[in-house]
Amino acid sequence: MHYNHKQERSIYNSSHRGLSTPPVYFPVNAALNKNGYENIDNIMNKGLTALSIEAFKKEIEDDAIILDTRNATEFTQGFIPNAISIGLEGRFAEWAGVLLPFHHKLVLVTDIGKEERNHYPINACRFRPDYRLFSG
């Protein structure tokens, strides 16, 4: 069956009625799904390479976004100025997808010993390859 433009538009409008605007991260994730992903070993190696204090300061000077994934109690006891706190418990992916721009350098602040555990949710949200790790 073939539809003319007017019929196609009517079908589209009726099937999309009441749907909200897709989240900001949706087109980025759709493009990743279409174009493919970087090799997981490369992603893991880059994302789990810890920054020195000097390199961390340089990232801040270069306008990197600081994402602190420690729990809220630890964050409020001491944090890096201008850091964004999104704990991994709860709805991390949604908040990260809404609050963080996709094409911007990102430095992850995490608890020592939890680097690898924190690496997977970040990558699930596509924050790579400009993402670095700072533990402490």
C-alpha positions as CSV (number, residue, x, y, z in Angstrom):
1,M,0.0,0.0,0.0
2,H,1.3,3.4,-0.9
3,Y,0.5,6.6,0.9
4,N,0.7,10.2,-0.3
5,H,2.5,12.9,1.7
6,K,-0.7,14.1,3.4
7,Q,-1.6,10.6,4.5
8,E,1.9,9.9,5.7
9,R,1.9,13.1,7.7
10,S,-1.5,12.2,9.2
11,I,-0.3,8.8,10.3
12,Y,2.9,10.3,11.8
13,N,1.0,12.9,13.7
14,S,-1.5,10.5,15.1
15,S,1.2,8.0,16.2
16,H,3.3,10.6,17.9
17,R,0.5,12.6,19.5
18,G,1.1,13.0,23.3
19,L,4.7,12.0,23.2
20,S,7.1,14.3,25.0
21,T,10.3,15.7,23.4
22,P,13.0,13.1,23.5
23,P,15.8,13.6,26.1
24,V,18.9,15.6,25.0
25,Y,21.0,12.4,24.9
26,F,18.7,10.5,22.6
27,P,20.1,11.7,19.3
28,V,23.7,11.2,20.5
29,N,22.9,7.6,21.6
30,A,21.1,7.0,18.3
31,A,24.1,8.1,16.4
32,L,26.4,5.9,18.4
33,N,24.0,2.9,17.7
34,K,24.1,3.8,14.0
35,N,27.8,4.5,13.6
36,G,29.2,2.0,16.1
37,Y,31.4,2.1,19.2
38,E,35.1,2.3,19.9
39,N,36.8,-0.9,20.9
40,I,36.0,-1.7,24.6
41,D,39.6,-2.5,25.5
42,N,40.6,1.0,24.3
43,I,37.8,2.6,26.2
44,M,38.8,0.7,29.4
45,N,42.5,1.6,29.1
46,K,41.8,5.3,28.5
47,G,39.1,5.6,31.2
48,L,41.0,3.8,33.9
49,T,44.2,5.7,33.5
50,A,44.4,7.9,36.6
51,L,45.4,11.5,36.4
52,S,48.2,13.0,38.5
53,I,47.4,16.1,40.6
54,E,49.2,18.2,38.0
55,A,47.3,16.6,35.1
56,F,44.0,17.0,37.0
57,K,44.7,20.8,37.5
58,K,45.6,21.1,33.7
59,E,42.2,19.4,32.8
60,I,40.4,22.0,35.0
61,E,42.4,24.8,33.4
62,D,41.3,23.4,30.0
63,D,37.6,23.7,31.1
64,A,36.9,20.0,31.7
65,I,33.7,19.2,33.6
66,I,34.4,17.5,36.9
67,L,31.9,14.7,37.7
68,D,32.0,13.4,41.3
69,T,30.4,10.0,41.6
70,R,31.0,9.5,45.3
71,N,27.9,9.2,47.5
72,A,26.3,12.4,48.6
73,T,27.5,12.2,52.2
74,E,31.2,11.9,51.1
75,F,30.6,14.7,48.6
76,T,29.3,17.2,51.2
77,Q,32.2,16.5,53.5
78,G,34.6,17.8,50.9
79,F,34.5,18.4,47.2
80,I,36.3,20.1,44.4
81,P,34.7,23.6,43.6
82,N,32.4,23.5,40.6
83,A,32.2,19.7,40.6
84,I,28.9,18.1,39.6
85,S,27.8,15.4,42.0
86,I,25.9,12.5,40.5
87,G,26.1,9.5,42.7
88,L,26.1,6.1,41.0
89,E,23.2,4.9,43.2
90,G,19.8,5.6,41.8
91,R,19.2,7.0,38.3
92,F,22.7,7.9,37.4
93,A,22.3,7.5,33.6
94,E,19.3,9.8,33.4
95,W,20.8,12.6,35.4
96,A,24.2,12.3,33.6
97,G,22.4,12.4,30.2
98,V,20.4,15.5,31.1
99,L,23.0,17.5,33.1
100,L,26.3,16.8,31.2
101,P,27.1,17.9,27.7
102,F,28.2,15.0,25.4
103,H,31.1,16.6,23.5
104,H,33.0,18.0,26.4
105,K,36.0,16.9,28.4
106,L,35.0,15.1,31.5
107,V,37.1,14.2,34.6
108,L,35.6,11.5,36.8
109,V,36.2,11.8,40.6
110,T,35.6,8.5,42.3
111,D,36.5,6.6,45.5
112,I,39.9,4.9,45.5
113,G,39.3,1.2,44.7
114,K,36.0,1.9,42.9
115,E,37.4,3.1,39.6
116,E,36.5,0.2,37.5
117,R,33.0,-0.2,39.1
118,N,32.4,3.5,38.2
119,H,33.8,3.2,34.7
120,Y,30.9,1.1,33.3
121,P,28.0,3.5,34.0
122,I,30.0,6.4,32.6
123,N,30.5,4.5,29.4
124,A,26.9,3.4,29.2
125,C,26.1,7.1,29.0
126,R,28.7,7.5,26.3
127,F,31.1,9.9,28.1
128,R,34.2,9.1,26.1
129,P,36.8,9.4,24.8
130,D,37.5,12.7,26.6
131,Y,37.0,11.3,30.0
132,R,39.8,10.9,32.6
133,L,39.9,9.5,36.1
134,F,40.9,11.1,39.4
135,S,40.6,9.0,42.5
136,G,40.7,10.3,46.0
